[in-house]
Amino acid sequence: MVEFITAVNAWAWGPLMLGLLLGTGFYLSIGLRFMTLRKIPVALRLLLQGRKGRGAGDISPFSALMTSLSATIGTGNIAGVATAVALGGPGALFWMWITALVGMATKYAEAVCAVHFREQDARGSYSGGPMYYIKNGLHRRWHFLAIAFALFGSLAGFGLANTVQSNSVSQVLESAFSVPPVATGLVLMLLVGAVVLGGIRRIASVASWLVPIMALSYVLMSLLVILANLDAVPGAIATILHSAFSGAAAGGGFAGATVWAALRFGVARGIFSNEAGLGSAPIAHAAARTDQPVQQGMIAMLGTFIDTLVVCTMTGLVIVIMDVLPSGESGANLTSLAFSSAFPGGQYIVTLGLCLFAFTTMIGWSFYGERCIVYLLGVRAILPYRIAWVIAIPVGTLVELDLIWLIADTLNAFMAIPNLIALVLLGPLVFRISRDYFGRAVVPAQGGDSQR
């Protein structure tokens, strides 16, 4: 079974899928005339104005972004970046940047479609995402893709965002502080349950204060390492760029990585981290209180910018600057080694970061899975799904998860396929909505029509 799933996974995340993800991002970037790069200052202003939001919806535009970031800023920002650099060389970080730049257009289009085609469920809560913009935006012959996305989404979360996360936390706490895995599982179950059982408003409330604190703290600690070794930064940047195109680090610091390895692992881990194209983040943005899909789209694209171009870059630079690649370590161990080499006790930053990032991933993805299950079974399935989500957490700390990880990774890829097909087909609509908005808007205002 493991060999079979591994073979399927290799295909699911092979060159075809990576090309489809990057190709969709390039297509949307060109169609939007690279608006997502030009409008970053406008998006930041909208985010600051979006603390409350105006219009229909359940949570503020700011909370919608924090909820999506709670799911995307996870172990991939610490362990995933390190794995990409270990397997693909420092050049993998460059390809993560490229993935993020085109991924911003993908995330923008996802959120525009999510708000434009969202619905209210039987309890009045807003539901949106790929399943709804496939159902409401595409011809009936494509509707099977909506069911497929919802099915894969409701199942994938139990792997990558639930049991695997709790397992990672239990391992790192057992290694660092000898905490029994069962104790970690029970505490996580209580903490996550207290948030998840309260629904999207409680999830958004917790994410809105926890995500900025944990992200800023991690970035600041990384900046301290970078500033303390400022003279090594130009060399680190040169190493990253050289490795991206030559397959070997400048000065021989890392040998054997090919250009293809840098490209493959950089793109794959970049997408795994920021989830641009997977269709998960627009589920959170569909709940935002706004009447302007374009404004929420611009706020949404900042998620990819923050996750990859800021947080992942910090991890990658610390690893390259501290020159720990020759150690042969990978994943969280490599990041931990880099920080511990920078200053005494630095490894505890990684330990704490992993715990917080995993916790927020669990609460964010619970909402994604819930909305998927609502699409399939209706609101009556919400409470059973939440209970199942919470119960699965301690189970993840006690079992071997190699097979579950592989299956969930494959399901994640299968989520992306229906979403990318929908984005390509709905691309012209996204372009038209964007042109209409920017054609009449001079100074954007959060909610309602823009001010002339």
N, C-alpha and C positions, 0 to 999 in steps of 0.2 A: 504493500500500500504506500509506504514511504517513497519507494522508487517511482511508483506511478505518479503520485502527487508531485514529486520533484520534477519529473519530466513535463507534466502539465504546467507547473509553475515556471519552468524554464521557457516554455513557449509563451505563456501568458505575459511574462515580463521580458520577453525577448526583443530583438530589434524591431519587429513589426509594431508591437505595442508602444515602445519608446518613440518610434517614428511617428505613430499616430498621435501620441500626446504632444510631442514637440511640433508636429505639422499643424495640428489644430490651433496651438498657441500662435504659431507664425501666421496662419490664415486669419485668425481673429485680430492679431496685431496690425497686419497690413490693411484689413478691412476697416479698422478703427483709426487708421493713419497714425499708429503709435501714440494714440491719445492717452493710453494708460501710463506712458512714461512722461508725457508732457504735463499731465494734470495731477501729478503727485502733490504739489503744493495745494492745489484746490481740494484734493481729497483729504489732506491733513486738516485743512480749515473746516471742511464739512464734518470730520470726525469730532473736532472740538465743539462744534455747534450741535452735534447729535447726542448730547448727554441725555436728553429727554425725548426728542423727536416729536413730530406732529403728523397726524394721519392715523389710518387704521393699522392695527398690529398689536402684539402682546408685550414687546420689550423695546427699549430704545435702540436706535441705530448703533450707538456705542456699545451697548450690552450685546447686541447681535454679533458685532465683531469680536468682542471679548469671549463670547461663547464659542465662536468658531476657532479662535486662537487657543482656547482651553483644550480643544481637541487636536489642533495641529502642532502646537508647541508641546512636544512630548519627548519620549526617549530618543526619537530620531534626531533631535537637535544635539544630543550629547553622544549617544552610542552610534547613531546612524551616520553622522558626519565622520566620526572616527573610523568606522568600517569602510566608508567610501574612500577615505584618504589612505587607509592601510592597504586596501585591495587595488585601488586605481592610481595611487600616488598623489602627491599634492595637487596635480592638475585636475583631479576630480572636483576640487572646490571651485575652479573656474567654470566647469560645466554645470555645477549647481547654480552658479550665478546666472548663466545663460538660461537655464531652465526656469529660474524665478522671473527673469525679465519677460519671457514670453508667457509664462504662467500667470502673470498679472492680468493679461488680456483674457485668458481662460476664466480666471476667477471673477473678473468683471462681468463677462457674458453670463456666467452661471447665476450670479446674483440678480442681474437685470431680468433674466428669464424667470427666476424664482419669484421675485416680487410681482412681475407682470402677470404670471399665470397662477398665483397662489389661490387657495380656497380656505374656507372656514369649515372645521369639522362640526359634528353634531353638538359639541359643547361650546362652540364659538371660538375655539383656538385656531390660530392660523397655521396652515400646513402648506409647504411648498418644497421645491426641489425638483430633481430630474423626473421623478414619477409624475409630477403634476404638469411640468412644461412639456413632457412627451404627450400626456393625455390631452391637454388643452391646447397645445400648439401644433401638433403634428396630425397627419391623416390617421384614420382608424387602423390602417394596416401596420402602423408602427407601435400601436398601443401595447403589444406584447412586451416591448422593451421596458415599459414602465413597470410592469409586473416583475420582470426579471431584475430590474434595478432594486426594487423594494425588497424582493426576496433575498438577493445577495447582500444588501445593506443591513437587513435585520439580523442576518446570521454572522456576517464578517465581524461586526463589533464585538461579539462574544470572544473572538480570538484576539485580534490585534489590539483592541481597546479595553479588554476586560481581563481575561485570564492571563494573557501574556504580560500585561502591565503589572498585575498583582504579583506574578511570579518574579518579574524583574526586581520589584521593590523588596520582596522577601529575601531574594538572593543577596542583594547589596547590603541589606540591614544585617543579615546573618553573618556576612563576611566582615563587615565593619564593626558591628557591635554585638555579635553573637545572639541576636534576637531570634527566637524560634519562629519558623515560617508560619505555624498555625496562629501565633499571637499577632503577627503582621496581618494575616488574612482576616482575622476577626476585627481588628481595629479598623482596617480599611473598609470592611463591610459596614461597620457602624457609621463611619464618616461619610462614605459615598452614599449609603442608604439615607442618611439624614438630609442630604442634598437632593438626590434623585427622586425620592418619593414626594418632594415638594413641587415637581414639575418644572417647566421652563423658566418661570419667574424666579424660583429659588436658584436654579442652575445659573441663570444670567446674573443674579445678584451676587452670588459667590464668585463667579468668574470675573465680574466687573472690578472687584477689589483685589482678588488673589492673582490674576494673570498679570496685570501691570507690575505688581510688587515683585513677583518671582522673576519675570522677564528682565525688568530693570536691574534687579539685584545680580542676576547672572551676567548680564552685559557689563555692569560696573566692575564686577570682580575680574572679568576677562580683560577689560580695559586697563585695570591695574597691572596685570601681567604684561600687556602689550606696552604700556607706558614705561614700565620698569625695564623693558628690553627694546626701547624705541629704536636704537641703532640697528637692530636686527630686522626691523619691519621692511625696509626696501629690499633686502635680500630675500625675505620670505615671499614678498609679492613677485619678485623675479623668478623664484623657484616655482611658484604656482603657475605662472604664465608659461615658463619654459617647459614644465612637465606636461602641461595641457596639450602642447603641440609636438613635443619631441618624445614623450613617453618615459623620460628619465629626469630626475631632479638635477638642477644645476649643482655642480660640485660633487656629484656622486652620492648625495645623501640618501637617495632611494633608487635602487636599480631594479630593472626587470619589468616595470610597469609599462604597458604599451599605451599608445594613444587611444586605442579602442577601449582598453580597460578604464582609463580615466574618463572617457566619454560615457561608457555604459554605467559605471558605478556612480558617477556624478549625477547623471540624469535620473537614474533609478532612485537613488537615495534622496535627491532633491524633491522628486515628486512624492516619495514616501513621507517626507517631512512636511511639505506645504500643502499636499493633497490637491493641487490645482489639476482639474480634469477628472478627479475621482467622483465628484458630484456630492460630496458630503457637506462642505461648507455652506452651499446655498440653502440647505435645509434650515440652518440657523438664521440666515439673512432673510428668509421668507417671513419670519416672525417679527421683523422690525416694524416699528411704528413710523411709517413713511408712505407718502403717496407718489414718490418719485423713484422709479426703478433705477434710473441712471445715477442718482445720488447714492443710493445704497450700493450700487455696483462699484462706484469709486471708493467708498469706504471698504467694501469687501476686498478690493485688490490690494489694499494696504496689508491685509493678512499675509499674503505671499511675500510682500516686501519685508515686513517685520520678521516673519519666521525664518526666511532663508537669507536674505541680504543683510540682516542684522544679527540674529541669534546664531544661525549656523555659521556665519562668517567668523563670529567671535571664537567659536569652538575650533574651527579650522585653523585660524591664525595662531591661536595658542599652541596647538599641536605642532605646526610647522616651525614657529619661532623657537619653541623649546627643544626642537630636534630630537623627538622621541620615537620617530618612525623606525630607526634601526633596532629598536628593542624587540620588534616582532610582535608586540601586543596589538590588540584590535578592540573595537567596540568601546564600551564604557571604561574598560581597563586602560586603554590608550589615553583617553581624555583625563582619567584620574592620574595617570603617571605624569602627564604634561603639567597639570596644576600642582601636584606634589613636588615636581621639580622646580616650580616657580617660587614656592614658599612653603614653609612647614605647615602641615595640616590642610594643604590645598585639596587633597583628595576628598575631604569632607564636603567641600563645595559641590563636587560631582555627586556625592551620595545624597545630599539634601536636594540638589537640583533634580536628580532622577526621581526621588520620592514625590516632590511637588508636581513635576511635569506629568508623571504617571497618574497621579490623583486627578489632575484637571482633564487629562485625556479620558479617564473613565467617566467623569460626569458629563463632559461634552458629547462623547459618542453615545451615551445612553439616550440622549434626546434624538440623535440621528436615527438610531434603531427604532425608537418609539414611533417616530413619524412614519417610518417605513412600514411598521406593523399596523399603524392606523390606516394607511392606504390599503393594505391587504385585508384586514379583518375588522376595521372600524374601531370606535373609541372603547368598546367593551374590552378590548385586548390591552389597554394601557396599563392597568394595575397589575395584571398577571405578568406582563413584560417587565415592568419595573422590579417586581419581586424576584423574577428569574435572574435579572441582571445583578441584583444585590447578592443573591445566593451563590452565583457563579464565582464571585470574587475570591472567597477563601479556598474554593476548590482549585483555583489556579495556582495557589501557593504550595499545593501538596502533590501535584502530579507532574509528570514529564510532559512538556508541551511541544516537543519537536514536530509531531504530526499536526497538532492544532495550529501551530504557527504557519506551517506550509499551506494547510487548507485555507486559513484565513487570508493569507497573502494572495492565494489564487482567487478567492472570492472578491478581494479588493480589486484585483485586475478586472474581474467580470463585472464589477460595478462601473468601472470606467468606460467600458465599451458602449453600453446604451447611452451613457451621458455624452460621450464624444460624438456619437452619431447625431444625437439631438442638437448639440451645439453647432455642428457643421450645417445641418439643415435649417436651424433657426438663426444662423449667422446674419443673413440679410435683414431679418427683423431687428436684430440687435443693432446693426449699423444704422438702420432707418430711425429707430427710437433715439439713438445717440445723436444723429444729425439734427433731428427735430428739437431735441433738448438744447444742444449747444447753439443751434441756429437762433433760438429766441432768448437764451439766457446769457446775461452779461455778468451779473453777480449772483452766484448760486445761493439760495436760502434753503435751510433744512425744512422739508415738508412743504406741501403746496406748490404753487407755481413759482418759478424763479423771478427775481426782480430785474427789471430792465435798467 
